[in-house]
Amino acid sequence: MVWFIDNIELLGNPTNVFTTIDILSVLVISTVLCFIAALTYKHTHDGISYSPSFVQTTVIFGVIVSMIMMIIGSNIARAFTLVGALSIIRFRNAIKETRDVGFIFFMMTIGMAVGTRFFSLAFIMTLFVSLLVIGMNIFGFGSQKKNDEILKVIVPHELDYEQKFQHLFKKYLAHFQLLNIETLRDNGTDLTEITYVVRFKKSAASLKTSFIHDLKRVNLNNRVSLFGTEHLVY
């Protein structure tokens, strides 16, 4: 049975023969390298949109691409046939982060390199890109050092909030910017919701809690929400 499998010739290209060892080596190597890339993605992801399904799919994607490259080989007609077949696939899930697109191409490149038997290229590229991503994550390359957060405050419609908030903002904030003002109505009472971008002088949670408590005394104990590294609602 193994002899029969090892001597099967691919249709359309009688000179292109793959043994069982060839196929298994490509599958194993592409799987190992895609796992390395997936673990790199997992341990460097710091957002809220992490999806185990996405990680698993990228590994499968890389392995499948390696098989596709073996199928295509150097046969141009077969390549165009596969392009036509794959063009019917429609992806309905939007990519949530630009970084995810980079890892999709990372997996695809691994699959292409392994499928064409450029094993050294695949190993070196996987290790280099993984170390590059880890290094950028450790050193915070490209990240903003300014910790801006969103502050939403609800005040009575007649309250002079600009004057009332001025002292507190100077005491606690290094920077603030007015984003939006919206009129609300709750149980027959006219209210105003004000949205700011704020940056605290210090990032301590206790400082933010004190700021919100002082702010609630000024806005007559209406709701105050802070969105950022912590999500505080009072």
Secondary structure, 3 states (H helix, E strand, C coil): CHHHHHCCECCCCCCCECCHHHHHHHHHHHHHHHHHHHHHHHHHCCCCCCCHHHHHHHHHHHHHHHHHHHHHCCCHHHHHHHHHHHCCCCCCCCCCCHHHHHHHHHHHHHHHHHHCCCHHHHHHHHHHHHHHHHHHHHHCCCCCCCCCEEEEEEEECCCCHHHHHHHHHHHHEEEEEEEEEEEEEECCEEEEEEEEEEEECCCCHHHHHHHHHHHHHHCCCCCEEEECCCEEEC
